[in-house]
Amino acid sequence: MAGYCIGLDITVRGPEERSLRKSIDTYTVLGPWLVTSDELVDPSQLALELSVNGEPRQTANTRDLIVDVPDLIAFATSFYTLMPGDVLLTGTPEGVGPIKPGDSIQSSISSIGSMTTRVEPIGAVA
């Protein structure tokens, strides 16, 4: 385990082909940096917040995960081999909602950091 960061696992919602809903470039945003596992020994009590254009959408804590981080790693490795650079995402708390081009997503996780992500139209990012 190298460390922890914020992960925005964005999904296209609508009539699009299901296999493309998570495949578009820029749809999995990671950041703002990697906090190494020696800097963050216990990921079980981290506050998470996400807002869109300043409107709160998600407030949660890792203590409420259905599957905690060690069990997520054990579960994942029982099905496939994790390689250096692989990323596991823990899941999404209540509050998922639509975003559109021009929106600004503010996300933070205690002990990790905060970041702001601007939503661009599909194809607008090179």
C-alpha positions in Angstrom: 0.0 0.0 0.0 1.7 3.2 -1.2 -0.8 5.6 0.3 -4.1 7.5 0.1 -5.6 10.3 -2.0 -9.0 11.7 -3.0 -10.7 9.8 -5.8 -13.6 11.1 -7.8 -15.1 8.2 -9.6 -17.3 10.0 -12.1 -19.9 8.1 -14.1 -21.9 9.2 -17.2 -25.6 8.8 -16.4 -28.1 8.5 -19.2 -28.6 6.6 -22.4 -24.9 6.1 -23.2 -23.5 2.6 -23.7 -22.9 1.1 -20.3 -19.4 0.0 -21.1 -18.4 3.6 -21.8 -19.9 5.2 -18.6 -16.6 5.1 -16.7 -14.2 5.0 -19.6 -14.0 8.6 -20.7 -10.6 10.4 -20.2 -10.6 12.5 -17.0 -13.5 10.7 -15.4 -11.5 9.3 -12.5 -9.9 12.3 -10.8 -7.2 11.6 -8.2 -5.4 14.0 -6.0 -4.5 16.4 -4.7 -1.4 14.3 -3.8 -0.6 10.9 -2.4 -0.3 10.7 1.4 1.9 7.8 2.1 0.8 5.0 4.4 3.5 5.8 6.9 2.0 9.3 7.2 -1.6 8.0 7.5 -1.4 4.8 9.5 -5.2 4.5 10.3 -7.6 5.3 7.5 -10.7 4.3 9.6 -11.7 7.8 11.0 -11.4 10.2 8.1 -14.1 12.9 7.4 -15.1 13.2 3.7 -16.9 16.2 2.2 -17.9 17.1 -1.3 -19.8 20.1 -2.6 -20.7 21.2 -6.1 -20.7 25.0 -6.7 -20.6 25.5 -3.0 -23.7 23.3 -2.4 -22.9 20.4 0.0 -23.6 17.0 -1.6 -21.7 14.4 0.5 -20.6 14.3 4.1 -19.4 11.0 5.4 -16.7 9.3 7.4 -14.6 6.2 6.6 -15.7 4.7 9.9 -19.1 4.1 8.1 -17.7 2.2 5.2 -19.5 -1.1 4.6 -16.1 -2.7 3.8 -13.1 -1.0 5.5 -9.8 -0.4 3.8 -8.0 -3.6 5.0 -10.9 -5.8 4.1 -11.3 -4.0 0.7 -7.6 -4.9 -0.1 -8.1 -8.5 1.1 -11.3 -8.8 -1.0 -9.7 -7.3 -4.1 -6.6 -9.5 -3.9 -8.7 -12.6 -3.6 -9.9 -12.0 -7.2 -6.9 -10.3 -8.9 -3.3 -9.4 -8.5 -2.7 -5.8 -7.5 0.3 -4.3 -9.2 2.3 -1.1 -8.3 0.2 1.9 -9.4 -3.1 0.1 -9.1 -5.9 2.2 -7.5 -8.7 0.9 -5.3 -11.7 3.2 -4.6 -13.7 2.6 -1.5 -17.2 3.5 -2.8 -19.5 6.5 -2.8 -21.4 7.9 0.1 -25.0 9.1 -0.1 -25.5 12.3 -2.1 -24.6 11.4 -5.6 -26.1 13.9 -8.0 -25.7 15.3 -11.5 -22.9 17.6 -12.6 -22.6 19.6 -15.8 -19.9 21.5 -17.7 -18.9 24.6 -15.8 -19.6 23.1 -12.4 -16.9 23.2 -9.7 -16.5 20.2 -7.4 -14.8 20.8 -4.1 -13.7 17.7 -2.3 -11.8 17.0 0.9 -10.7 14.2 3.2 -9.3 14.9 6.6 -5.5 14.1 6.9 -5.3 13.9 3.1 -6.2 17.4 1.7 -8.7 19.3 -0.5 -9.0 19.9 -4.2 -11.2 21.7 -6.6 -12.1 20.1 -9.9 -13.8 22.0 -12.8 -16.2 20.0 -14.9 -15.4 20.5 -18.6 -17.4 19.4 -21.6 -16.6 16.0 -23.0 -13.7 16.4 -25.5 -12.7 19.8 -24.2 -9.7 18.5 -22.3 -6.6 17.7 -24.3 
